[in-house]
C-alpha cells in the first residue's frame, strides 16, 4: 500500500514524499481513511508505530477547509508532556509545509503572554498539555466551543500522570458535535471509561508493538552485587576489553552522569558528558567533540540524549537500567543501525532489578546474563600518561563518525513511579490539577507571592527540545 491509496491531498502526498517515507505504517494505513471520513477513533498504538502522522496527516487535510477565529482554536491535541507536544508540532511543520495552517503550542516553559497573543490571532491547531490549557482557560483566554476535532494522545500516560480529571473537564467544554481521536498504548479501565463517555461510535484500531529490539544488537545484562564502585569497575573492564570504538553510557540521573564521566576521565578514558543541566550550546559542543572523535565515550542522561539524536555507535551501556522500559529500546537503538551490529550492556545492581524486570516484560525477551567478567587487564588507569595520550589519538583515528543530528525530543519517562527515586524537577504546568492546587496552597502558606496572572518565565526543567519554526511563541531557556 502507498500513501496515495489513503485519500490524502496532493499537497500532503508531496510533503510525505519529501520525508522519504514511501509506505504508511500499519496504524497510518488503518487510521487515516476513517479519520478522513470523520469517524471517531480509538488507536491502540505506542510511540514508534508512526501514530503521530496517523492523526496529523488527516487533520491537515480536514482543517485545510475553513478559517480560524480569534481565541477559538479549530482543533485541539492534548499531550501529556511538553516534549511530546513539541514533537507533534514538528510533525505539523513537516507535513503541513504546503498548507497554510496556523498552530500554537501551549506548554510549560513557554511565555504565557506570547501564547495568549498567538491564540488571539486564531489558530487552526492547538497542541497543549492539559495543565497549561486549563490554566489559560481559567483565565478566559481561550474558548473551546469552536473546536470540532480533539485528539487525546498517550491516554494511558495521561492516566499515570493524573490528568484524567482535567481531560474530562476539557472534553465537556468542547462542542458535543466533534470528532475525537484517542490514542493509547494500553487500554486500562479508566481509559475505556473515558472513551465510552466522550467518543461516539469509535472505530478501534490496534497495532502490534513495533519490533522492540533490533536483532543486530547483542544484549547483555551485567549483574552487579555491590555498590557504585563495583559498577564503575565492571564498566571499565568492559570498556577496556571490548572492541569499543564509540560508546554512549546512559545514566538515570544527572549527578551520576557527572560523577561517572569524572571517574572515567580519571582512569584515562576519552569521555565527555551531556545532561539536562547543560545549556543547548554546551551540549552541542560536547556532541561535536564526540562526532569528531575527540572523545569516543559519551556519558548521557535520557533527556539530554533525547534532544540530540546520536546514532551509529558500536556500544551502548546502560550504567543504570532505565526507569521507563520504553527508554531501554530507545537507548539501545543508538547502536546496531543500518545493518551494522552493536552491543548493549545493562548493569543491574540492587536498584535496577525492578527496572530490568519491566524491560524484559515490555520486550518479551529475557536478556542473557554475563556470568563473570574477565579480569580487567588493561585498565587505562594503569596506562602511563604518555601512552594514554596515544590511546586517545588512536581512538580518534579509529572511531567511526557517529551520525549526529538534531532530533525531536523523545518521550519523557513516566514520572509518577519515578518520584520515589528522584526529586524530578517537575514543571508546574505539566502537573495535574490536584498537584497544582496543593502547590498553590504551599506557596501561600510560605507567604510567597503567588504566580502572577501572566507568567513571564517558567523554569523549563531542563527542556532542550528544538523549537519548530512556525511557532509564534518564544521558549524561555
Ligand atoms: P511516532 O510513533 O509517531 O512517534 O513515530 C515514530 C517514528 O516513525 C518517527 O521518527 C517518524 O518520523 C517515523 N515514521 C512515521 N511514519 C513513517 C513511515 N510511514 N515510514 C517510516 N517512518 C515513519
Boltz pocket constraint, residues with backbone or C-beta under 6 A from the ligand:
constraints:
  - pocket:
      binder: B
      contacts: [[A, 21], [A, 22], [A, 23], [A, 24], [A, 25], [A, 28], [A, 46], [A, 47], [A, 48], [A, 49], [A, 50], [A, 51], [A, 52], [A, 53]]
      max_distance: 6.0
